Amino acid sequence: MASPLTPSRFGRRAFLGIVCVATAMVVLSWFDDLHPVLRATLPARAAAVAGIGAAVHLGIVRQSAAERLLFWLGLGMAVARVWFLGEVSVERAALVVIAAVALMLPLALLLAPRHRRLSWGAATVLLCLVAGGRSILPEAPGGFVALTAFVALFWTLLGVLERHARSADEAWGIAHTDQLTGLANRRAVLHQLEEHIGTGPDHGPTSLLMVDLDRFKALNDAAGHAAGDDALRLVAMALVDVVTDRSLVGRWGGEEFVLLLHGPDALHAAAVAERVRVTVAASSPVTASIGVATRRPDDDVLTWMSRADAALYRAKSAGRNRVEFAPSDDTRVGDSP
């Protein structure tokens, strides 16, 4: 089954900017991390933050996963800073705990999976409080009680922030989901293609399939638009059942669908395209013509889609219900054993 489209909370440039700022903050903390443990781990912390950014930039790690990893790394560093405050005043210790909660709690709600926001928020608050208790309790037990009460105010905001985050998720889903088929819509497909192109050269080829239903207008005219809508839903389910977990399936518009296959070479893409063609014909009242284009190093979104669309036109012109390949790909498929 194809995995659902996972939203990244930040654009690629914004995410890499956050990584640069976080790395700089870790390096600058050299002037304030007076505890020997914090000083000793500073290079590892800076390398970890920079490494996450580099992995996303090179396409090794998906940005949505990297955002959450960066959050947990940031929370770990915040808790460590509170834990190893050393000889500081109770007031400063309390301010550091409050600052850590104020910074990390909204991020926890923003980046947590939909059904884990409360647990992420609770973990953020409790970890900061436990670490703060080590520095504050020995000096001012009453101050820690006051701090706990103050942080409880953050917790009262959790429900409000969680509802806002849920509303944002729902709005994102409406804006990026085709309402008829439940697939990614044109906007979401373009976003994924741009994200993929932005990663630079991949570790292996990636293929784009343009799928167009044959004589769909005739079906609408003969059986009505309700039958056409049923056919589109059947085709959507068939496409999702055929492709692999890392693939994206989207509705480009009308009776046209798009598949983005991560990783396979041209020969594998040919096998997937043929399975799609056979499955559509067997599970719906229409057949499908398919154009396949494997990404080239010099492709941008427009040229990549144009090559796939040209292959689709060849399939239509050659009689429909068939698979055709972009000119740079058909030789590789034909020459493969």
Stockholm file with secondary structure:
# STOCKHOLM 1.0

chainA/1-337         MASPLTPSRFGRRAFLGIVCVATAMVVLSWFDDLHPVLRATLPARAAAVAGIGAAVHLGIVRQSAAERLLFWLGLGMAVARVWFLGEVSVERAALVVIAAVALMLPLALLLAPRHRRLSWGAATVLLCLVAGGRSILPEAPGGFVALTAFVALFWTLLGVLERHARSADEAWGIAHTDQLTGLANRRAVLHQLEEHIGTGPDHGPTSLLMVDLDRFKALNDAAGHAAGDDALRLVAMALVDVVTDRSLVGRWGGEEFVLLLHGPDALHAAAVAERVRVTVAASSPVTASIGVATRRPDDDVLTWMSRADAALYRAKSAGRNRVEFAPSDDTRVGDSP
#=GR chainA/1-337 SS CCCCCCCCSSCHHHHHHHHHHHHHHHHHGGGTCCSHHHHHHHHHHHHHHHHHHHHHHTTSSCHHHHHHHHHHHHHHHHHHHHHTCCSCCHHHHHHHHHHHHHHHHHHHHHHSCGGGHHHHHHHHHHHHHHHHHHHHTTTCHHHHHHHHHHHHHHHHHHHHHHHHHHHHHHHHHHHHBCTTTCSBCHHHHHHHHHHHHHTCSCSSCCEEEEEEETTHHHHHHHHCHHHHHHHHHHHHHHHHHHSCTTCEEEEEETTEEEEEESSCCHHHHHHHHHHHHHHHHHHSSSCEEEEEEECCTTCCHHHHHHHHHHHHHHHHHTTSSSEEECHHHHHHHHHCC
#=GC SS_cons         CCCCCCCCSSCHHHHHHHHHHHHHHHHHGGGTCCSHHHHHHHHHHHHHHHHHHHHHHTTSSCHHHHHHHHHHHHHHHHHHHHHTCCSCCHHHHHHHHHHHHHHHHHHHHHHSCGGGHHHHHHHHHHHHHHHHHHHHTTTCHHHHHHHHHHHHHHHHHHHHHHHHHHHHHHHHHHHHBCTTTCSBCHHHHHHHHHHHHHTCSCSSCCEEEEEEETTHHHHHHHHCHHHHHHHHHHHHHHHHHHSCTTCEEEEEETTEEEEEESSCCHHHHHHHHHHHHHHHHHHSSSCEEEEEEECCTTCCHHHHHHHHHHHHHHHHHTTSSSEEECHHHHHHHHHCC
//
